[in-house]
Amino acid sequence: MSQQAVSMRSAEDLVEWSEELSVGIEEIDSQHRVLVDLLNDLHRAIVEHHGSEASQRILAELLEYTRIHFAVEESLMRILGYPDYEEHKHHHELLLNEVHTLSQKLAEGKKSVNFELLHFLKMWLTKHIMEEDRQYTSHFISRGVQQSYEKHSWMDKFWNSLQHK
């Protein structure tokens, strides 16, 4: 194991994945786990003083993956006729705008990645999953979204669940 791999595991995680964070749909939970992992990577980079460039790179990756994840959630909401789609999408837009603004300030040297930013991201992510994302679970399941999968891709599972309606 490389020295970098060892050091990436030496800091305590900022967010530990638990069933409390699960929305009960494996595909979405898998995406949420990636977000948690990226947030923990950012935390490690700060705690272990990996430098501003490393923190900015991880933050950019977190922002990009968040955009992708939100697009997936919002697509499902539209396809499945989720009644609170507009409000949920608005919350997504607020976070993306805030993180994008912070990213720009970091790139311009006007702000640094610090524990205040980490706390904000942690609180937003955990609160959003536990309070807002969980609200769509029963609607998605009632519309045929499968809760778990074996070896099929997400698109295959979604397509097959719609075909059996």
RODREN-400953 format. One line per 10 residues: number of its first residue (from 1); for each residue z, y, x of C-alpha. Coordinates in steps of 0.05 Angstrom, whole numbers, plus 32768, in hexadecimal, padded with zeros to 4 digits. Last residue first. Layout:
% residues N
NUM = Z/Y/X | ...
This chain:
% residues 165
165 = 7ED2/7FDD/7C65 | 7EC2/7FA7/7C99 | 7E8C/7FD1/7CBD | 7EBE/800A/7CC8 | 7EEE/7FDE/7CED | 7EB4/7FC1/7D16 | 7E9E/8007/7D2B | 7EE4/801B/7D40 | 7EF0/7FDB/7D67 | 7EAC/7FDF/7D89
155 = 7EB6/8028/7D9A | 7EFA/801A/7DB9 | 7EDE/7FE2/7DE3 | 7EEF/7F9C/7DD0 | 7F1D/7F6F/7DF9 | 7F59/7F66/7DCC | 7F67/7F9F/7D9D | 7FA0/7FBF/7D7A | 7FAE/7FED/7D3E | 7F69/7FE6/7D1F
145 = 7F4E/8023/7CFC | 7F3C/800F/7CB5 | 7F44/804F/7C8C | 7F8C/803F/7C7A | 7F99/8037/7CC5 | 7F7F/807D/7CD3 | 7FA8/809B/7C9A | 7FE7/8076/7CB0 | 7FDE/808E/7CF8 | 7FCD/80D7/7CE9
135 = 8014/80F0/7CE6 | 8027/80CE/7D28 | 7FFA/80FF/7D4C | 8021/813B/7D32 | 806B/812D/7D3E | 8072/80F9/7D74 | 8030/8106/7D98 | 8034/8152/7D94 | 807E/8154/7DA7 | 8073/8127/7DE3
125 = 8036/814E/7DFB | 8051/8194/7DEE | 8094/8186/7E0D | 8076/8166/7E4B | 8042/819C/7E54 | 8076/81D5/7E4D | 80A6/81B2/7E7B | 806F/81A8/7EAF | 805C/81F2/7EAA | 80A5/8207/7EB5
115 = 80AA/81D4/7EED | 8074/81F7/7F15 | 8029/81FB/7F1F | 8020/823F/7F3D | 8008/8280/7F1F | 7FDB/82BA/7F32 | 7FB7/8293/7F69 | 7F74/829A/7F47 | 7F6E/824F/7F3D | 7FB5/824C/7F21
105 = 7FA7/8286/7EF1 | 7F68/8262/7EDA | 7F8E/8221/7ECF | 7FC4/8246/7EA7 | 7F8F/8263/7E7A | 7F70/821E/7E71 | 7FB4/8201/7E61 | 7FC0/8236/7E2B | 7F7A/822F/7E0D | 7F7E/81E3/7E0C
95 = 7FC3/81E6/7DEB | 7FAC/8216/7DB5 | 7F6C/81EF/7DA8 | 7F92/81AE/7D9D | 7FC1/81D0/7D6C | 7F84/81EB/7D46 | 7F66/81A5/7D44 | 7FA5/818C/7D23 | 7FA3/81C4/7CEF | 7F5A/81B8/7CE0
85 = 7F61/816C/7CDB | 7F9C/816B/7CAC | 7F77/8144/7C75 | 7F5C/810D/7CA3 | 7F18/80FB/7C88 | 7F0E/80BD/7CB3 | 7ED0/80D7/7CD7 | 7EEE/811C/7CE0 | 7F32/8103/7CF8 | 7F11/80CF/7D26
75 = 7EE7/8105/7D45 | 7F24/8131/7D4E | 7F4B/80FA/7D71 | 7F11/80EA/7DA0 | 7F04/8133/7DAF | 7F4E/813D/7DBD | 7F4D/8104/7DEE | 7F11/8120/7E13 | 7F2F/8166/7E17 | 7F71/8148/7E2F
65 = 7F4C/8121/7E64 | 7F2D/8162/7E7D | 7F6F/8188/7E7D | 7F94/8150/7EA0 | 7F5D/814C/7ED5 | 7F61/8197/7EE0 | 7FAD/8192/7EE5 | 7FA5/815A/7F18 | 7F76/8184/7F42 | 7FA2/81C1/7F3D
55 = 7FDF/819A/7F53 | 7FB9/817D/7F8F | 7FA0/81C2/7FA3 | 7FE5/81E1/7F9B | 8006/81B2/7FCB | 801F/816B/7FCE | 8066/8185/7FCB | 8087/8143/7FB6 | 80A5/8161/7F77 | 8064/8186/7F66
45 = 8034/814D/7F72 | 8064/811D/7F4F | 8066/8149/7F11 | 801A/814D/7F10 | 8015/8101/7F15 | 8048/80FB/7EDC | 801D/8128/7EB1 | 7FE0/80FE/7EC3 | 8006/80BE/7EB0 | 801C/80DC/7E6D
35 = 7FD5/80F0/7E5D | 7FBC/80AA/7E70 | 7FF3/808C/7E43 | 7FDA/80B8/7E09 | 7F95/809A/7E12 | 7FB1/8053/7E0F | 7FDB/8067/7DD2 | 7F9B/807E/7DB0 | 7F79/803B/7DBC | 7FB8/8014/7DA9
25 = 7FC4/8035/7D66 | 800E/8036/7D56 | 801A/807F/7D65 | 8044/806C/7DA2 | 806F/80A1/7DC3 | 80B0/8083/7DAA | 8096/8040/7DC2 | 80A2/805A/7E08 | 807B/807A/7E40 | 80A8/809E/7E72
15 = 809C/80E8/7E7B | 80AF/810F/7EB9 | 80AC/80D0/7EE4 | 80DB/80CB/7F1F | 80BC/80D9/7F62 | 80B0/80A0/7F93 | 8073/8082/7F72 | 803F/80B2/7F8B | 8061/80AE/7FCF | 8053/8064/7FD5
5 = 800A/806C/7FC1 | 8002/80A5/7FF4 | 8020/807A/802B | 7FED/8044/801C | 8000/8000/8000
